[in-house]
Amino acid sequence: MELTSGQVLALRMSSLLLRGQADGADGARPGAAVARPADVAGVVEWFGAMQAQDLASGLWSLGVRLPAFTLTDVQAAMERREAIRTWPMRGTVHLVPPRDARWMLEVMGVRQLVQAETRRAALGLDIRAAERAADVLGTALAGGGRLTRAECLATLTAAGIDCTGQRGYHLLWYVSQRGVTCIAPSIGKEQTFVLLDEWAPDPRRPDRDEALALIATRYFRSHGPTTHRDLAGWTGLTLADARRGIAAAGADLVSVGGDGAELYADPALLEAAATAPDLLDLTDDLLVLPGFDEYLLGFKDRSLMLDSGHMAAVVPGNNGMFRSTVVRAGRVIGTWKRTLGRTRTTVEVFPLVRLGTRERARIEAAFTPYGRYLGQPLAFTWP
């Protein structure tokens, strides 16, 4: 099977659970995903891991895929431990299914631990201080403990561990990267930490090939069709391990051609496209997505979704901080930012293409689910 770039993008938007939620509409529409997950646990399981270093963005990434959910609903699901946050790959915070956190850390996160020695040397830390921090927080949190970030740092300082400057952040990262702690839902605006073993007491324990197959299957199910290089970029695995995971997945993945490249996807998606041709057609849907969403962060090659000339507007200074995006027919046409108020939220939209009055009205309508999710009316400003 050979796909055009437009067909690849259309299928990819379905894999990402982004078709069927547009222009303020609820429920399934033509082109919607074959079997849409119904709750936070299901969405996170579908993806395997979801970018979440910015908490507000991570929660809206869930909300946009669960149109019946409010922010309060998503936060309640997090308290029920339907997903947890940790650093499973690339040294970056993701939402992951609790049962999968440990093997993800061991298979993918471990590469970051190897590279941490250089960072510790630059901070004036050594492995003994890092391991001491793991012991101290492990003891302090045992028995259902939950400490804010500030309380964790105070606990380490009281134990004689230097947490000044960037040392504190590195130690908190290290202790979670080691699988001792994970990030629990915030208290107010402050991050909290708990013991991973207590919040995920029944870990899945695949062997290495099973783990590589599992992450490959989930990645291509939620991002495909795309390449093994995108899998390697997303997971932080070597290209060899990416290929090994694809091979181990066997019949759970299928390869197709697209723009001269070999792409991989969930066979169920291609089977659905064979009987529902609209899955291969891009619609003119409008979506408003958070900056740190799998829509862009899930791919090494983002050319299908983002014009190269717009990259500087989406990631100013190429500093890794992605702005929230307005997406039409699968491609970025603008960015936006919000200002939360007591009684309403102000949304400022920054177009990247020429927009008429009707198109601006459509974009404002596309924010309807976001206002419902926040539980506040929205006001709009345009440059």
Secondary structure, 3 states (H helix, E strand, C coil): CEECHHHHHHHHHHHCCCCCCCCCCCCCCCCCCCCCCCCHHHHHHHHCCEECCCHHHHHHHHHHHCCCCCHHHHHHHHHCCCCEEEEEECCEEEEECHHHHHHHHHHHHHHHHHHHHHHHHHHCCCHHHHHHHHHHHHHHHCCCCCEEHHHHHHHHHHCCCCCCCCHHHHHHHHHHHCCCEEEEEEECCEEEEEEHHHHCCCCCCCCHHHHHHHHHHHHHHHHCCECHHHHHHHHCCCHHHHHHHHHHHHHHCEEEEECCEEEEECHHHHHHHHHCHHHHCCCCCEEEECCCCHHHHCCCCCCCCCCHHHHHHHCHHHCCCCCEEEEECCEEEEEEEEEECCCCEEEEEEECCCCCHHHHHHHHHHCHHHHHHHCCCEEEECC
